[in-house]
Amino acid sequence: MRRRSLLYLLLPATSAHAATPGQATVTARYERVRQQYEALRRAGTDLSSLADPIQEVRQAVRSGDLQKVNALLDGIETGLAVLAPGRPAEVPASLLGETSDQTVLLGGGDGEYRIVQAIRASPTYLKLVTARAPRIAPDGAVGRNIERFSDVAAQRDTIWLLLRGLATGSAEDVDATVRSLRFGFARQTDRGNFANQRGASDRKAVGVDAFFLQAFGRMYLLIAESPFHAQFLPALDALKPRLARAMAWLAANRDELTRQDRHATNRLFFDALAFTLNGEILDDPSLRAVGASFTEAGLDNQRDDGTYNEHNGFDTSYQAVSTLNVAGLLAHAPTPRLRARLAESLRRAIAWERARVSVDGRIEVRGNARTGLGQEQFLGKAKDVNYAEVALAFLYAAIIEDDPGLERQGESVARYLETRRTAH
C-alpha cells in the first residue's frame, strides 16, 4: 500500500468541493509544502525536526482552523528551506507533476510560485528582476502614471517588483505592489472599466483594462502562494467587489477584445489570463469559461513552426510574451486536455525562440513583424525586443521542460541586456 504524505490530512479541509478563496489558498500552499517534504524524504534527509509542527498541522486541520494551518505551514516552509538550501530545479521531475506523459508543469497546486524559487537561486535572474523592478510612487503610481495619470495598463509593470520582493523576502516590495494595485482600482469608473487619458473611448480601451486585470490576477495569486499571504492578501481581498465589476465589464465587451486582438496572439493570451485567473479568484465558472475560449483562440494562432501570429507575421519579442502567458495559463488550466495542449504549444514556441538566440544572448530581429526594426512605435519610441521578458520566458520554459539548458540560455539573454544597459 502506498504510504500517505505526512500532510495528507490537509486534503479533507481543502477538497475539490471547497468554494472559498481561503481554502483554495491552503490547497496551493499544502501542495507546495508536500512536494518539498516528499522530495527531501526520498533523498534521505532527516526530517525529525518537523515532526511536532506537522502534528500541529494535523490537529489544526481536524479543527478546521485554516488560519492556523496557514501559520503552521509558514514554519514548516522555513524548516524545509533550512534543510534544503539547494535550488528548486533539483527536485526530481516525478515529484512536480506532469501533463500527458512527460512535461513538468508550473501547476499541480503551487501555481507560478516556482518561478520565484528559481529566481532566488540564480544570481543572474535575481539581478535581472532587481534591474527591472520599477519605482512605485507614494500613491502607488508606476511608470508613465507617476508624473500624470495615463492609463491603468502602466501599473502591470509592478510584477517585476513583486518578483524581486518575493525572491528576496522584502515585505516593503510586496507592500508597494499592493499599493500599485490599489492605485489602479482607485481609477475605476461606475461602469466597471477604468479611466483612460490616452484619448480612447471606454469600449476601445477594453484591452488596456484587460492588461491591468490580468496583472492583478497574476500578482494576487503569487502573493497568495507566498509566505506574505497573511500580511497582504486581506488588502487585495478587499478589492474583490471592484474586481467583480471590472470583470463584468470585460465580459460584456469580449467581442471587442476578440476583434482587437485576433491578429496579436500575445494579447489573446493576456485576455485569457484576465478571465482565467480572476475567475479563479472570484470563484466564477463563467469567467473561467471565457478564459478557456480565449486560450483556445490563442493556441489556434500558432503555426506549424511554433510561431504565434503577430500582425500576420512572427516576432521574437512577442513570441516570448506569448510564451510567458502560456506558462501562466498552464498553472491554472481547468482541464487535462487544455493543459496538455498548452504544454505542447509552449514546447514548440520555445524551440523556435531558442534557435534565434546567439551564443552571447543577442536576439535575432530579422523578419520580425513588430519589433527591432522600427516597425511600430509606442509613446513615440520605436519598439525594441523586450530582452527581460525573453529571458524570463526561458526560465519559465526551463522549469516546465525540465531543461537546464534553457535556463542557461535565458541567463545569456539577461547578461546581454546588462551589457546593452551599461553601454548606454
The 8 nearest C-alpha neighbors of each residue, nearest first, counted from 0:
[[1, 2, 3, 4, 7, 5, 37, 41],
 [0, 2, 3, 4, 7, 5, 37, 41],
 [3, 1, 0, 4, 5, 7, 37, 6],
 [4, 2, 7, 5, 1, 6, 8, 0],
 [3, 5, 7, 6, 2, 33, 37, 8],
 [4, 6, 7, 3, 53, 8, 33, 36],
 [7, 5, 4, 8, 9, 33, 53, 57],
 [8, 6, 4, 9, 5, 10, 3, 33],
 [9, 7, 10, 6, 57, 11, 60, 5],
 [8, 10, 7, 12, 11, 6, 60, 13],
 [9, 11, 13, 8, 12, 14, 7, 26],
 [12, 10, 14, 13, 9, 8, 60, 7],
 [11, 13, 10, 9, 14, 60, 63, 22],
 [14, 12, 10, 22, 11, 26, 17, 9],
 [13, 15, 16, 11, 17, 10, 12, 26],
 [14, 16, 17, 13, 18, 10, 11, 23],
 [15, 17, 14, 18, 13, 19, 12, 11],
 [18, 16, 14, 15, 13, 19, 22, 23],
 [19, 17, 16, 20, 282, 22, 23, 15],
 [18, 20, 21, 22, 17, 23, 282, 24],
 [21, 19, 23, 22, 24, 280, 18, 282],
 [22, 20, 24, 19, 23, 25, 65, 66],
 [21, 23, 25, 24, 13, 20, 19, 26],
 [24, 22, 20, 26, 21, 25, 27, 19],
 [23, 25, 21, 27, 22, 26, 223, 20],
 [26, 24, 22, 28, 27, 23, 29, 21],
 [25, 27, 23, 29, 24, 28, 13, 22],
 [26, 28, 108, 109, 24, 30, 25, 29],
 [29, 27, 25, 31, 30, 26, 224, 32],
 [28, 30, 26, 32, 27, 31, 25, 33],
 [31, 29, 33, 108, 27, 28, 32, 34],
 [30, 32, 28, 109, 34, 33, 29, 35],
 [33, 31, 35, 29, 34, 30, 36, 28],
 [34, 32, 30, 36, 35, 31, 29, 37],
 [35, 33, 37, 31, 32, 36, 38, 30],
 [34, 36, 32, 38, 33, 37, 31, 39],
 [35, 37, 33, 39, 34, 38, 32, 40],
 [38, 36, 40, 34, 39, 35, 33, 41],
 [39, 37, 35, 41, 36, 40, 34, 42],
 [40, 38, 42, 44, 36, 37, 41, 43],
 [39, 41, 37, 43, 42, 44, 38, 36],
 [42, 40, 43, 38, 39, 37, 44, 36],
 [41, 43, 39, 40, 44, 38, 37, 45],
 [42, 44, 40, 41, 39, 45, 46, 38],
 [43, 45, 39, 40, 42, 46, 41, 82],
 [46, 44, 47, 43, 40, 48, 39, 82],
 [47, 45, 48, 49, 44, 40, 50, 39],
 [46, 48, 50, 49, 45, 51, 44, 53],
 [47, 49, 46, 50, 51, 45, 78, 52],
 [50, 48, 47, 52, 51, 46, 53, 75],
 [49, 51, 47, 53, 48, 52, 54, 46],
 [50, 52, 54, 53, 49, 55, 48, 47],
 [53, 51, 55, 54, 49, 50, 56, 75],
 [52, 54, 56, 50, 55, 51, 49, 57],
 [55, 53, 51, 57, 56, 52, 50, 58],
 [54, 56, 52, 58, 53, 57, 59, 51],
 [57, 55, 53, 59, 54, 58, 68, 60],
 [58, 56, 54, 60, 55, 59, 8, 61],
 [57, 59, 55, 61, 56, 60, 62, 54],
 [60, 58, 56, 62, 64, 61, 57, 68],
 [61, 59, 63, 57, 62, 58, 9, 56],
 [62, 60, 58, 59, 63, 57, 64, 12],
 [61, 63, 59, 60, 64, 58, 65, 57],
 [62, 64, 60, 61, 65, 59, 12, 68],
 [63, 65, 59, 67, 62, 66, 60, 68],
 [66, 64, 68, 67, 63, 69, 60, 25],
 [67, 65, 69, 68, 64, 70, 229, 21],
 [66, 68, 70, 69, 65, 64, 71, 59],
 [69, 67, 65, 71, 66, 70, 56, 59],
 [68, 70, 72, 66, 67, 71, 65, 73],
 [71, 69, 67, 73, 72, 68, 66, 74],
 [72, 70, 68, 73, 74, 69, 67, 56],
 [71, 73, 75, 69, 74, 70, 76, 68],
 [72, 74, 70, 76, 71, 75, 226, 77],
 [75, 73, 77, 71, 72, 76, 78, 70],
 [74, 76, 72, 78, 77, 73, 79, 71],
 [77, 75, 79, 73, 78, 74, 72, 80],
 [78, 76, 80, 74, 75, 79, 73, 81],
 [79, 77, 75, 81, 80, 76, 74, 82],
 [78, 80, 82, 76, 81, 77, 83, 75],
 [79, 81, 83, 77, 78, 82, 84, 76],
 [82, 80, 78, 79, 83, 84, 77, 76],
 [81, 83, 79, 80, 84, 78, 44, 46],
 [84, 82, 80, 85, 81, 79, 39, 86],
 [83, 85, 80, 81, 82, 86, 79, 87],
 [86, 84, 83, 87, 89, 120, 80, 88],
 [85, 87, 120, 88, 89, 117, 84, 116],
 [86, 88, 89, 90, 117, 116, 85, 113],
 [87, 89, 86, 90, 398, 117, 401, 91],
 [88, 90, 87, 86, 91, 85, 92, 38],
 [89, 91, 88, 87, 38, 92, 94, 95],
 [92, 90, 93, 94, 89, 38, 95, 88],
 [91, 93, 95, 94, 90, 103, 401, 96],
 [92, 94, 91, 95, 96, 97, 103, 90],
 [95, 93, 92, 91, 96, 34, 38, 90],
 [94, 96, 92, 93, 103, 34, 97, 104],
 [95, 97, 94, 107, 103, 93, 104, 92],
 [98, 96, 103, 102, 101, 104, 99, 100],
 [97, 99, 102, 339, 100, 101, 338, 103],
 [98, 100, 339, 101, 97, 102, 335, 336],
 [101, 99, 98, 102, 97, 339, 103, 96],
 [100, 102, 97, 99, 98, 103, 400, 92],
 [101, 103, 97, 98, 400, 104, 399, 100],
 [104, 102, 399, 97, 400, 96, 401, 101],
 [105, 103, 399, 106, 97, 96, 102, 330],
 [104, 106, 330, 111, 110, 399, 113, 329],
 [330, 105, 107, 110, 104, 108, 109, 329],
 [106, 108, 96, 109, 105, 104, 110, 330],
 [109, 107, 27, 30, 106, 110, 31, 26],
 [108, 110, 27, 31, 106, 107, 112, 30],
 [111, 109, 106, 330, 112, 105, 108, 331],
 [110, 112, 113, 105, 114, 330, 109, 221],
 [111, 113, 114, 115, 110, 221, 109, 224],
 [112, 114, 116, 115, 111, 117, 105, 109],
 [113, 115, 117, 112, 116, 111, 118, 395],
 [116, 114, 118, 113, 112, 117, 166, 119],
 [115, 117, 113, 119, 114, 118, 87, 120],
 [116, 118, 114, 120, 119, 115, 87, 113],
 [119, 117, 115, 121, 124, 120, 125, 116],
 [118, 120, 166, 116, 117, 121, 125, 115],
 [119, 121, 117, 118, 86, 116, 122, 85],
 [122, 120, 118, 124, 123, 119, 125, 117],
 [123, 121, 125, 124, 126, 120, 119, 118],
 [124, 122, 126, 121, 125, 410, 127, 413],
 [125, 123, 127, 126, 118, 121, 122, 128],
 [124, 126, 122, 127, 128, 123, 118, 121],
 [125, 127, 129, 123, 124, 128, 122, 130],
 [126, 128, 124, 130, 125, 129, 131, 123],
 [129, 127, 131, 130, 125, 163, 126, 159],
 [128, 130, 126, 132, 127, 131, 163, 125],
 [129, 131, 127, 128, 132, 126, 133, 125],
 [132, 130, 128, 129, 159, 133, 127, 160],
 [131, 133, 160, 159, 129, 130, 128, 134],
 [134, 132, 131, 160, 135, 157, 156, 141],
 [135, 133, 136, 141, 132, 142, 160, 157],
 [134, 136, 141, 139, 140, 133, 175, 137],
 [135, 137, 139, 140, 138, 134, 145, 141],
 [136, 138, 139, 135, 140, 178, 175, 179],
 [137, 139, 136, 140, 182, 178, 179, 135],
 [140, 138, 179, 178, 136, 182, 137, 135],
 [141, 139, 145, 136, 144, 138, 135, 179],
 [142, 140, 135, 144, 154, 145, 153, 143],
 [141, 143, 144, 145, 153, 140, 133, 134],
 [142, 144, 145, 141, 146, 149, 153, 147],
 [143, 145, 148, 147, 142, 149, 140, 141],
 [146, 144, 140, 143, 147, 141, 142, 136],
 [145, 147, 144, 143, 148, 142, 140, 149],
 [148, 146, 144, 145, 149, 143, 140, 196],
 [147, 149, 144, 150, 145, 146, 196, 143],
 [148, 150, 196, 144, 195, 197, 147, 143],
 [151, 149, 195, 152, 153, 196, 148, 194],
 [150, 152, 153, 183, 154, 211, 208, 207],
 [151, 153, 211, 154, 207, 210, 150, 155],
 [154, 152, 151, 155, 150, 156, 142, 141],
 [153, 155, 152, 156, 141, 151, 157, 179],
 [156, 154, 157, 214, 153, 211, 152, 158],
 [155, 157, 158, 154, 153, 159, 133, 141],
 [158, 156, 160, 155, 159, 154, 176, 133],
 [157, 159, 161, 160, 156, 162, 155, 218],
 [160, 158, 132, 162, 157, 161, 128, 131],
 [159, 161, 132, 163, 157, 158, 162, 164],
 [160, 162, 164, 158, 163, 159, 173, 165],
 [163, 161, 159, 165, 160, 164, 166, 158],
 [162, 164, 160, 166, 161, 165, 128, 129],
 [163, 165, 169, 172, 161, 167, 162, 166],
 [166, 164, 168, 162, 167, 163, 161, 169],
 [165, 167, 119, 163, 115, 164, 168, 162],
 [168, 166, 164, 169, 165, 163, 119, 125],
 [167, 169, 165, 164, 166, 170, 163, 172],
 [170, 168, 164, 171, 172, 167, 165, 173],
 [171, 169, 173, 172, 174, 168, 164, 227],
 [170, 172, 174, 169, 173, 175, 164, 176],
 [173, 171, 164, 175, 169, 174, 170, 176],
 [172, 174, 176, 170, 175, 171, 161, 164],
 [173, 175, 171, 177, 176, 172, 170, 178],
 [176, 174, 178, 172, 173, 177, 179, 171],
 [177, 175, 173, 179, 174, 178, 161, 157],
 [176, 178, 180, 174, 179, 175, 181, 173],
 [177, 179, 139, 175, 181, 176, 180, 182],
 [178, 180, 139, 182, 176, 177, 181, 140],
 [181, 179, 183, 177, 182, 178, 176, 184],
 [180, 182, 178, 184, 183, 179, 185, 177],
 [183, 181, 179, 185, 139, 180, 184, 178],
 [184, 182, 180, 181, 185, 151, 186, 179],
 [183, 185, 186, 187, 181, 182, 180, 241],
 [184, 186, 182, 183, 187, 181, 188, 180],
 [187, 185, 184, 183, 193, 194, 188, 182],
 [188, 186, 193, 184, 185, 192, 191, 194],
 [189, 187, 190, 191, 193, 192, 194, 186],
 [188, 190, 191, 187, 192, 244, 193, 241],
 [191, 189, 188, 192, 248, 244, 187, 245],
 [190, 192, 245, 244, 189, 188, 248, 187],
 [193, 191, 188, 245, 187, 190, 248, 208],
 [194, 192, 187, 188, 186, 195, 208, 191],
 [193, 195, 186, 187, 188, 150, 196, 192],
 [194, 196, 150, 197, 149, 193, 199, 198],
 [195, 197, 149, 198, 150, 194, 148, 199],
 [198, 196, 195, 199, 149, 150, 204, 200],
 [197, 199, 196, 200, 195, 204, 201, 149],
 [200, 198, 204, 197, 203, 201, 195, 196],
 [201, 199, 203, 202, 204, 198, 195, 205],
 [202, 200, 204, 203, 199, 205, 192, 195],
 [201, 203, 205, 204, 200, 252, 255, 199],
 [202, 204, 200, 205, 201, 199, 206, 255],
 [205, 203, 201, 207, 206, 202, 199, 200],
 [204, 206, 208, 207, 202, 203, 209, 201],
 [207, 205, 209, 208, 204, 256, 210, 203],
 [208, 206, 210, 204, 205, 209, 152, 211],
 [207, 209, 205, 206, 211, 210, 212, 193],
 [210, 208, 206, 212, 207, 211, 270, 213],
 [211, 209, 207, 208, 152, 213, 212, 206],
 [210, 212, 152, 214, 208, 209, 213, 155],
 [211, 213, 215, 209, 214, 273, 210, 208],
 [212, 214, 273, 216, 272, 215, 210, 211],
 [215, 213, 217, 211, 155, 212, 216, 218],
 [214, 216, 212, 218, 213, 217, 219, 211],
 [217, 215, 213, 219, 276, 214, 277, 218],
 [216, 218, 214, 220, 215, 219, 213, 221],
 [217, 219, 221, 215, 220, 216, 214, 222],
 [220, 218, 216, 222, 217, 221, 215, 223],
 [219, 221, 223, 222, 217, 218, 216, 224],
 [222, 220, 218, 224, 223, 219, 112, 217],
 [221, 223, 225, 219, 220, 224, 228, 218],
 [224, 222, 220, 228, 221, 225, 219, 24],
 [225, 223, 221, 222, 28, 220, 27, 112],
 [224, 226, 222, 227, 223, 228, 221, 165],
 [225, 227, 228, 73, 224, 229, 222, 223],
 [228, 226, 225, 230, 229, 231, 222, 170],
 [227, 229, 223, 232, 230, 231, 222, 226],
 [230, 228, 227, 231, 232, 233, 226, 69],
 [231, 229, 227, 228, 232, 233, 234, 226],
 [230, 232, 228, 233, 234, 229, 227, 235],
 [231, 233, 228, 235, 234, 229, 236, 230],
 [234, 232, 236, 235, 231, 237, 229, 230],
 [235, 233, 237, 232, 236, 231, 238, 177],
 [236, 234, 232, 237, 238, 233, 231, 177],
 [237, 235, 233, 238, 239, 234, 232, 240],
 [236, 238, 235, 234, 239, 233, 240, 241],
 [237, 239, 236, 235, 241, 240, 242, 234],
 [238, 240, 242, 241, 236, 237, 243, 235],
 [241, 239, 243, 242, 238, 244, 237, 236],
 [242, 240, 244, 239, 238, 243, 245, 184],
 [241, 243, 239, 245, 240, 244, 238, 246],
 [242, 244, 240, 246, 241, 245, 239, 247],
 [245, 243, 191, 247, 241, 242, 246, 248],
 [246, 244, 191, 242, 248, 247, 243, 192],
 [245, 247, 249, 243, 248, 244, 250, 242],
 [246, 248, 244, 250, 245, 249, 251, 243],
 [249, 247, 245, 251, 246, 250, 191, 192],
 [248, 250, 246, 252, 247, 251, 253, 245],
 [251, 249, 247, 253, 252, 248, 246, 286],
 [250, 252, 248, 249, 253, 247, 254, 246],
 [253, 251, 249, 250, 255, 254, 248, 256],
 [252, 254, 256, 250, 255, 251, 249, 257],
 [255, 253, 257, 256, 252, 258, 251, 250],
 [256, 254, 258, 257, 252, 253, 259, 202],
 [257, 255, 253, 259, 254, 258, 260, 206],
 [256, 258, 254, 260, 255, 261, 259, 253],
 [257, 259, 255, 256, 260, 261, 254, 262],
 [260, 258, 256, 257, 261, 255, 262, 206],
 [259, 261, 263, 257, 262, 258, 266, 267],
 [260, 262, 257, 263, 258, 259, 264, 267],
 [263, 261, 310, 260, 309, 264, 308, 311],
 [264, 262, 309, 260, 266, 265, 261, 310],
 [263, 265, 267, 266, 297, 308, 262, 309],
 [264, 266, 321, 268, 267, 263, 320, 269],
 [265, 267, 269, 268, 264, 263, 260, 270],
 [268, 266, 270, 264, 269, 297, 265, 260],
 [267, 269, 271, 266, 265, 270, 324, 294],
 [270, 268, 266, 272, 271, 267, 273, 265],
 [271, 269, 267, 273, 268, 272, 209, 266],
 [270, 272, 290, 268, 293, 294, 269, 274],
 [273, 271, 275, 269, 213, 270, 274, 276],
 [274, 272, 213, 270, 212, 271, 275, 276],
 [275, 273, 290, 286, 271, 272, 277, 278],
 [274, 276, 287, 290, 272, 278, 277, 273],
 [277, 275, 279, 216, 278, 272, 274, 273],
 [278, 276, 280, 279, 216, 274, 275, 281],
 [279, 277, 283, 286, 287, 275, 281, 276],
 [278, 280, 282, 276, 277, 281, 275, 283],
 [279, 281, 277, 278, 282, 276, 20, 216],
 [280, 282, 278, 283, 279, 277, 243, 239],
 [283, 281, 279, 280, 278, 284, 18, 20],
 [282, 284, 278, 281, 285, 286, 279, 287],
 [285, 283, 287, 286, 288, 278, 282, 279],
 [284, 286, 288, 287, 283, 289, 278, 290],
 [287, 285, 278, 289, 274, 288, 284, 283],
 [286, 288, 275, 290, 278, 284, 289, 285],
 [287, 289, 291, 285, 290, 286, 284, 292],
 [290, 288, 292, 286, 291, 287, 274, 293],
 [291, 289, 271, 274, 275, 287, 293, 288],
 [290, 292, 294, 288, 289, 293, 295, 287],
 [291, 293, 289, 295, 294, 290, 296, 288],
 [294, 292, 271, 296, 290, 295, 291, 267],
 [295, 293, 291, 297, 271, 292, 296, 268],
 [294, 296, 298, 292, 293, 297, 299, 291],
 [297, 295, 293, 299, 294, 298, 292, 300],
 [298, 296, 300, 294, 264, 299, 295, 267],
 [297, 299, 295, 300, 296, 301, 294, 344],
 [298, 300, 296, 297, 301, 295, 302, 294],
 [301, 299, 297, 298, 308, 307, 264, 302],
 [302, 300, 307, 299, 298, 306, 305, 308],
 [301, 303, 304, 305, 306, 307, 300, 308],
 [302, 304, 305, 301, 306, 347, 307, 348],
 [303, 305, 302, 306, 351, 347, 301, 348],
 [306, 304, 348, 347, 302, 303, 351, 301],
 [307, 305, 302, 301, 304, 348, 313, 308],
 [306, 308, 301, 300, 264, 302, 318, 309],
 [307, 309, 300, 312, 311, 313, 264, 301],
 [310, 308, 263, 312, 311, 313, 262, 264],
 [309, 311, 262, 312, 263, 308, 368, 369],
 [312, 310, 309, 308, 262, 313, 368, 263],
 [313, 311, 309, 368, 310, 308, 314, 367],
 [314, 312, 309, 368, 367, 308, 306, 307],
 [313, 315, 367, 317, 316, 368, 318, 369],
 [316, 314, 318, 317, 352, 367, 319, 364],
 [317, 315, 384, 318, 319, 314, 385, 389],
 [316, 318, 320, 319, 314, 315, 321, 265],
 [319, 317, 315, 321, 316, 320, 314, 322],
 [318, 320, 322, 389, 317, 321, 316, 392],
 [321, 319, 317, 323, 322, 318, 265, 324],
 [320, 322, 265, 324, 318, 319, 323, 325],
 [321, 323, 319, 325, 324, 320, 345, 392],
 [324, 322, 326, 320, 392, 321, 325, 319],
 [323, 325, 321, 327, 326, 322, 268, 328],
 [324, 326, 328, 322, 327, 323, 329, 321],
 [327, 325, 329, 323, 324, 328, 322, 395],
 [328, 326, 324, 325, 329, 330, 323, 111],
 [327, 329, 325, 331, 330, 326, 332, 324],
 [330, 328, 326, 332, 331, 327, 338, 325],
 [106, 329, 331, 110, 105, 328, 327, 332],
 [330, 332, 328, 329, 333, 106, 110, 327],
 [331, 333, 329, 338, 328, 334, 330, 337],
 [334, 332, 331, 335, 337, 338, 291, 287],
 [333, 335, 336, 337, 332, 338, 339, 331],
 [336, 334, 338, 337, 339, 333, 98, 332],
 [337, 335, 339, 334, 338, 340, 99, 341],
 [336, 338, 340, 339, 334, 335, 341, 332],
 [339, 337, 335, 341, 332, 336, 340, 329],
 [340, 338, 342, 336, 337, 341, 98, 99],
 [339, 341, 337, 343, 338, 342, 344, 336],
 [342, 340, 344, 338, 339, 343, 337, 345],
 [341, 343, 339, 345, 344, 340, 338, 346],
 [344, 342, 346, 340, 345, 341, 339, 347],
 [345, 343, 341, 347, 342, 346, 348, 340],
 [344, 346, 348, 342, 343, 347, 322, 349],
 [345, 347, 343, 344, 348, 349, 342, 350],
 [346, 348, 305, 350, 344, 345, 349, 343],
 [349, 347, 305, 345, 351, 350, 346, 306],
 [348, 350, 352, 351, 346, 347, 353, 345],
 [351, 349, 347, 353, 348, 352, 346, 354],
 [350, 352, 349, 348, 354, 353, 305, 347],
 [353, 351, 349, 355, 354, 350, 348, 315],
 [352, 354, 355, 356, 350, 351, 349, 408],
 [353, 355, 352, 351, 356, 350, 357, 349],
 [356, 354, 353, 363, 352, 362, 357, 351],
 [357, 355, 362, 353, 361, 360, 354, 363],
 [358, 356, 360, 361, 359, 355, 362, 363],
 [357, 359, 360, 356, 361, 411, 408, 412],
 [358, 360, 357, 361, 411, 415, 412, 356],
 [361, 359, 412, 411, 357, 415, 358, 356],
 [360, 362, 357, 356, 359, 415, 412, 363],
 [363, 361, 356, 355, 364, 360, 357, 315],
 [362, 364, 355, 365, 356, 361, 315, 357],
 [365, 363, 367, 371, 366, 362, 315, 372],
 [366, 364, 367, 363, 372, 371, 368, 314],
 [365, 367, 364, 368, 313, 314, 312, 363],
 [368, 366, 314, 364, 365, 313, 369, 370],
 [367, 369, 312, 314, 313, 366, 370, 310],
 [368, 370, 374, 367, 375, 314, 371, 382],
 [371, 369, 383, 382, 372, 384, 367, 374],
 [370, 372, 383, 364, 384, 373, 382, 367],
 [373, 371, 374, 370, 364, 383, 367, 369],
 [372, 374, 381, 375, 371, 382, 370, 376],
 [373, 375, 369, 372, 370, 376, 368, 381],
 [376, 374, 373, 381, 382, 369, 370, 377],
 [375, 377, 381, 380, 382, 379, 378, 374],
 [376, 378, 379, 380, 381, 382, 375, 383],
 [379, 377, 380, 376, 381, 382, 143, 197],
 [378, 380, 377, 376, 381, 382, 375, 373],
 [381, 379, 376, 377, 378, 382, 375, 373],
 [380, 382, 376, 373, 375, 383, 377, 379],
 [381, 383, 370, 376, 375, 371, 380, 377],
 [384, 382, 371, 370, 385, 381, 372, 373],
 [383, 385, 316, 371, 386, 370, 382, 315],
 [386, 384, 387, 388, 316, 383, 389, 317],
 [385, 387, 389, 388, 384, 390, 416, 412],
 [388, 386, 390, 389, 385, 391, 413, 127],
 [389, 387, 391, 390, 386, 385, 392, 319],
 [390, 388, 386, 319, 392, 387, 391, 385],
 [389, 391, 409, 387, 393, 388, 392, 412],
 [390, 392, 388, 394, 393, 389, 387, 395],
 [393, 391, 389, 323, 395, 394, 390, 319],
 [392, 394, 409, 396, 390, 391, 395, 405],
 [395, 393, 397, 406, 391, 396, 392, 409],
 [396, 394, 392, 398, 397, 393, 399, 391],
 [395, 397, 399, 393, 394, 398, 400, 392],
 [398, 396, 402, 405, 394, 400, 406, 401],
 [399, 397, 401, 395, 396, 400, 394, 402],
 [398, 400, 103, 104, 396, 401, 397, 105],
 [399, 401, 397, 402, 398, 396, 103, 102],
 [400, 402, 398, 397, 399, 103, 403, 92],
 [401, 403, 397, 400, 404, 405, 398, 406],
 [404, 402, 406, 405, 397, 407, 401, 398],
 [405, 403, 407, 402, 406, 408, 397, 409],
 [406, 404, 397, 408, 403, 407, 393, 402],
 [405, 407, 409, 394, 403, 397, 408, 404],
 [408, 406, 410, 404, 409, 405, 411, 403],
 [409, 407, 405, 411, 406, 410, 404, 412],
 [408, 410, 390, 393, 406, 412, 411, 407],
 [409, 411, 413, 407, 412, 408, 123, 414],
 [410, 412, 360, 414, 408, 409, 413, 359],
 [413, 411, 360, 409, 415, 410, 414, 390],
 [414, 412, 410, 416, 411, 415, 390, 409],
 [413, 415, 417, 411, 416, 412, 410, 418],
 [416, 414, 412, 418, 360, 417, 413, 411],
 [417, 415, 413, 419, 414, 418, 420, 386],
 [416, 418, 414, 420, 415, 419, 421, 413],
 [417, 419, 421, 415, 420, 416, 422, 414],
 [420, 418, 422, 416, 417, 421, 415, 423],
 [419, 421, 417, 423, 418, 422, 416, 415],
 [422, 420, 418, 423, 419, 417, 416, 415],
 [421, 423, 419, 420, 418, 417, 416, 415],
 [422, 420, 421, 419, 418, 417, 416, 415]]
